Every structure is written in structure tokens, then in C-alpha cells.
């Protein structure tokens, strides 16, 4: 009797599960947004990580280009604007790349719990792109640590390697070796031996060198360097240190900050005690950066403060960051000419404010991908091959080419001064620095 | 006159074994390191000591809640850190522009009464929240195997984290600095600000009040009796359930006070900060001897000082990279050499 009841319960559960699965399947195919589904020509990416398909062209798109950015946490304002910039370019191209019709999906590699990118999401997203035959190339990632996970997955993608264009990764080891990179980099990111990754932003050896040069030009003599222990943060801090040493500046200290700490007052006392007149924050704002800036600026009142592009969301840095120098690779939006100036003017009008520097990079990334697709035979491998031959003439970021490593030949770095905070926070252009090759080599 | 036999037993008792020598050597090394730093940079050493003391005081308020609940129920209430986090969020909401609108430089006759109101509201909010968690999640598991309430506590912690996430989002919630920031004193390069002193001025009386409550009141006597033997306490007419709920209420109120202090002193709260700080506070409670109120405070102050010395001292300090490793290595050493913690296992009945 008892056994019969248990058996009945199991059968009932199975039947209910089958009914539920059937219901789920029905809604999946009809909406096109729940789970992977076909929207005619292209199969969309799962709604668990990606927003709905953005396509306003005729019929159905042939291919999808997703972006992979952290859409939650401290970077949200910046990355959401980047997504808008990508959409802007695609819409202006009438959702076409040569003879192919292109759709776009914005995918998220962060979680609300972490407030930043998480490796499990990067891995899951990478596999979703690789397994979805409609995905032809990827824009992303924002964080170098996430790129370290996604690039090798796309490198082994079926009919690949699949191309990836980053508007924001600056970690050196992704494309070439050098001081501060790990053993086996960058080869370990390309397991099939072919390159599939390019970036339109200058790497940290350029940014670190430019930052150090700027420090010297502004009279900094003794520098205390902090890092957040992540690939990007430690990398840029190391590049900055190497360049500063080459320039003859004194390194008063080089240490990490604990992103989980409640207070950095003791650390600030240590910096003050070191006699440093300049403090460099190598890391990301989402690693408790605002609190760090608040405590260190308060505890080291006579010093000047500088940060790399990990702090380039001027709305997130907090009031204590006022007057801090923040570097971003590339020329400032207002100095862009031709297509770049038009982008800043028209996109700025669309969003109702001065675009963040990275919006232009996101836009250029989409333009580069559309160009590569247009020149391709419609396969992933062909698009990737064309990405590695990229030559941009008078594009949004000006004129540049991509070298054999996947790096851009356009390497200016702009120094901004943080003005205001919160929603009114913005960066005022101070100077564009182009570091000499000898300094970049030392970084 | 010492006989030969008694001499042998003395020698046996004090025969140094390898572990003891190792432990004592480590302590001696740590003390020597501190002394060298003190001699080399006395002003900075003192400054860092005061920073560590203040941070430790905030930890102490959270650790007291852990130890209070453990003392009476032998339950590690993992949700306690998250109650503290929600207390911080409630405090930021209260002092922020939408409710009191407090700001730096406000007249003292406006600032202090409103801060006291905020403190009371935060304490009441967290007290009721903690008691509710006990009522819903722990009470029915009173006689269940120990693993059941432990897993439930972890579950409650995640639920409260998600409440914080839903309430204020994933980013750090910032608050403006409203506590007076002037110096209490500034002597020979050592400064101590009012905001730090206020943290100590709140923590010290709270500890004294709590010890007084446990040792000198009728309710405290009921708590001690329940902690010692809940069945016997029930037979003597003590309402055990009410006593346990009262304990959770008090522990929650402490978390609320800590939440307000943390929010005002540190200036930001995030939904997952309760877990991190709860872990430190729980470690502090174990450090000092879990179940022992002064032990929890001592453990918290020591952890605050260890963190500050490690991150702030300049002569051969390992730095922030190693803070967590050092704190937990010291905890392991303490537990190896003194498993009952620094002040021994004196549950609330011992005061």
C-alpha cells in the first residue's frame, strides 16, 4: 500500500514535470526571448545572460553580434552607455554588414551579488557564443580577467576561431608578453595556435608608461603604488612601476589593497609615513575603490592622486576623488575628428550628455566587426581573419591598424581631471600623452 | 625543602615541548616586530594603534551578538552579520536626505537628538528582525540535530543578503560624513578625531550595560539559567522560549547599533558586507572564547589591531595581501594552544 502511494507520487510528479516542460517549450519558441530560440534566420542567445535581440532591419538577421560587458555593479552606467553606442552604430549601418543582415544582443558577464564580472558567467557566456551558430563575432569583454576566460573558448569554437574585439581590455598579456605578464602568455589564450582577439584600445604598457611620464611631468618624485590584486590592477600597477623606475622616480611603496576591508586608514598612515608625494591606484572602482580613495586622500593630504582607466566611470568615484587624475587610453572625445566628432555630437545628443570615453571605443569595435563581416565569406574563421587585417581610415577613433598581436597602432593616452561626483561627475581633459617606445618597452 | 619526587614532577610539568617552544617563539617574534616599529616610528605606531582600536570596537559590537546567541543556544547564527548589514542600510536611509537629511556641520542640537533617534530605530529594527528570524527559522529546530539549525542559519543569511540587494542594489551605498571630524587631541604627530572617539564612547557603555543585564537583572538570571540547562530552567518556571527570543532581540539591537556606527564611521554599506564582517566578528568571538562577553570584545579589539598593524606599519609589515591569512593563522595558533579561546569558555552565566 505504502509502496503504491510512493509509486503513484513519483508518477504524478513525472507527469507534472512533463506538462511543465511542454508548457515551457511552447512559450520558448513563441517569445524568442526565453532560452535560445530561433527568430527565423538567427538563433538568439539565452535570456539568462542576454537581453532580447536588437534588430530593426528587413526580415530576420543572418548573424548575431553579442556584446559581453558587466551590466551590474559600479560599471553599470558606463557599460550601459557602451551598449547604446554599439546599437547606435548598428542602426546607422541599417543593421547590415555588406550583404549580411546583423542583429545585436547585449549580454551580461556580471551578477548582482558580485556587482562585477564573475568567472562563471564569463565561462557560460563564452560557451553560449561558441555553441550558437548564429553568433559570428563578439564585442567584449570589458574586464581583462573575463577576457582571459572567454578568448580561449572562442578560439576553439566550431567553424572558428571566432573573433572577439575588445573596446576596453588593457592587460598586456592578452596579446603580447612583457614585464608584468605571466609565463605562457599570450599563447595560452590561443590553444589552436591561431589568433582570434583584437582590441581597439591601447594596452597597459602604453597606459602605464604614459601615466608614469605624466607623473614625472607634474613634479611627482616619490610614488606609492597600490593594486587590487586582479589581473588588470596588478598588471597596470606593475607597468606603471617599471616605467616610473626607468624615469628615475622613487617608488616609496608597492602593495595591494583588500577590497573587502572596512577601512583603509591604516594603509593611508603607511603611505603618509613613506613620504610619498604621489599615490597611484592600480585597479578597479568596483573593488571598494570609492572607500579607498576617501580614506587615502584624507590620510595623505599633501599628496596627488592618479588612477588608470579602472576608475574612468566619473560618476562612481565619490566626492573624495575630486581633482584626481584619471587616464584613459585614446584621444579625448572632444578631440576626435571626422567620424569621431560626428559620433560624439550625434550620440551625445541621443543620450543627452557628453559620452563617456569608452563609448567611442565600443562604437569603433562594432564598426570594425561590421567591416570584417562585410569582407568575409560568412564564416567565423573568415571574419576572424579579416579582423586581424583591420585597417581603419578616418574611423570613429581616427586612423589606425591592428598589428599581428591584435593590438592597435593608435596609442595616445589622455589624462582627465575628475570634476564633481555622482550623477554630475565628469572628466575634464588635461593632456594627451604619447609615451616614447623606449618607455613602453620598459613597462 | 623540595623533595626529589616533587622536583621530578615539577620538571615533568614544565618540560618544554616543541609545540610550546614554537608558539612562544612566534609570540616573541611578533612582540619584537611591534617593539622595533614602536621605536622606529612611535607617532605612526600610536596612530595605527588608535585606528585598530576603533575598528576593533565596531567588530566588538557585532561579535557580542554572536557570542550572546552562542552562549544561550550553542548556535552559530550566521545571519547575524546580515542583520548588522540591514541595520547599516536602515541607518543610512534614516540619516540620508529622504528622512532626517543630516549633513556635515549641522547644529549639535539638531544632529545629536536625531542621531539618537536613528540609533534607537536601527536597534529596534534589527532587534525585531533578529527575533523574527529566531521565531521563524530556529525555534522549530530547537530539538533537531545541530546541523539543521546551522544550515538554516546559513540559509537565513543568504535570504537577508538578498533583501539587502533588493533594497539598495549591488553597489556600495554611500552616506555623507555627518559625525564631527575635528581632533580630540593632536600630540606629537598623533591625532585622534571625534568620529573615532564616538565609536568607543558607544561601544564601552554598551558592553557594560550588557554585562550588567546578564549578571544583575532577573532577565539576565533567566538567560544564564537557560544557557546552563534549559530543561531545568523550564522546570523552575522560566519561560525558555521567551528568554531565547529576548536574547535574539538584544543581539539584534547590538547589530543595529553596530550598523549605525559602521555606516557613519566607514561611510558605506554593501549588501554582502555583513557576511565578511560577520566572519571577522565570529572569529573574534572564537578568539576571545565563544560565549564569553568580555572575550568577544577582547578578540574583536585584537583583530582590529592585527589588521591595522599589518596594513599600517612600515617596517617589514606583510601588508594588505596577507591580512586575512595572518588573522586566521593567529586564530589557528590560539585554538591549537588554547582551544577554549583567550578568556576561556565562560558562557553568560559566568559573565
Boltz contact constraints between the chains, C-beta under 6 A:
constraints:
  - contact:
      token1: [A, 72]
      token2: [B, 170]
      max_distance: 6.0
  - contact:
      token1: [A, 73]
      token2: [B, 170]
      max_distance: 6.0
  - contact:
      token1: [A, 74]
      token2: [B, 171]
      max_distance: 6.0
  - contact:
      token1: [A, 112]
      token2: [B, 165]
      max_distance: 6.0
  - contact:
      token1: [A, 112]
      token2: [B, 170]
      max_distance: 6.0
  - contact:
      token1: [A, 115]
      token2: [B, 170]
      max_distance: 6.0
  - contact:
      token1: [A, 255]
      token2: [B, 319]
      max_distance: 6.0
  - contact:
      token1: [A, 256]
      token2: [B, 320]
      max_distance: 6.0
  - contact:
      token1: [A, 256]
      token2: [B, 321]
      max_distance: 6.0
  - contact:
      token1: [A, 257]
      token2: [B, 320]
      max_distance: 6.0
  - contact:
      token1: [A, 258]
      token2: [B, 320]
      max_distance: 6.0
  - contact:
      token1: [A, 258]
      token2: [B, 323]
      max_distance: 6.0
  - contact:
      token1: [A, 260]
      token2: [B, 276]
      max_distance: 6.0
  - contact:
      token1: [A, 262]
      token2: [B, 266]
      max_distance: 6.0
  - contact:
      token1: [A, 263]
      token2: [B, 55]
      max_distance: 6.0
  - contact:
      token1: [A, 265]
      token2: [B, 51]
      max_distance: 6.0
  - contact:
      token1: [A, 266]
      token2: [B, 48]
      max_distance: 6.0
  - contact:
      token1: [A, 266]
      token2: [B, 51]
      max_distance: 6.0
  - contact:
      token1: [A, 266]
      token2: [B, 308]
      max_distance: 6.0
  - contact:
      token1: [A, 266]
      token2: [B, 311]
      max_distance: 6.0
  - contact:
      token1: [A, 266]
      token2: [B, 312]
      max_distance: 6.0
  - contact:
      token1: [A, 267]
      token2: [B, 311]
      max_distance: 6.0
  - contact:
      token1: [A, 269]
      token2: [B, 44]
      max_distance: 6.0
  - contact:
      token1: [A, 269]
      token2: [B, 47]
      max_distance: 6.0
  - contact:
      token1: [A, 269]
      token2: [B, 48]
      max_distance: 6.0
  - contact:
      token1: [A, 269]
      token2: [B, 312]
      max_distance: 6.0
  - contact:
      token1: [A, 270]
      token2: [B, 312]
      max_distance: 6.0
  - contact:
      token1: [A, 270]
      token2: [B, 314]
      max_distance: 6.0
  - contact:
      token1: [A, 273]
      token2: [B, 44]
      max_distance: 6.0
  - contact:
      token1: [A, 273]
      token2: [B, 314]
      max_distance: 6.0
  - contact:
      token1: [A, 291]
      token2: [B, 268]
      max_distance: 6.0
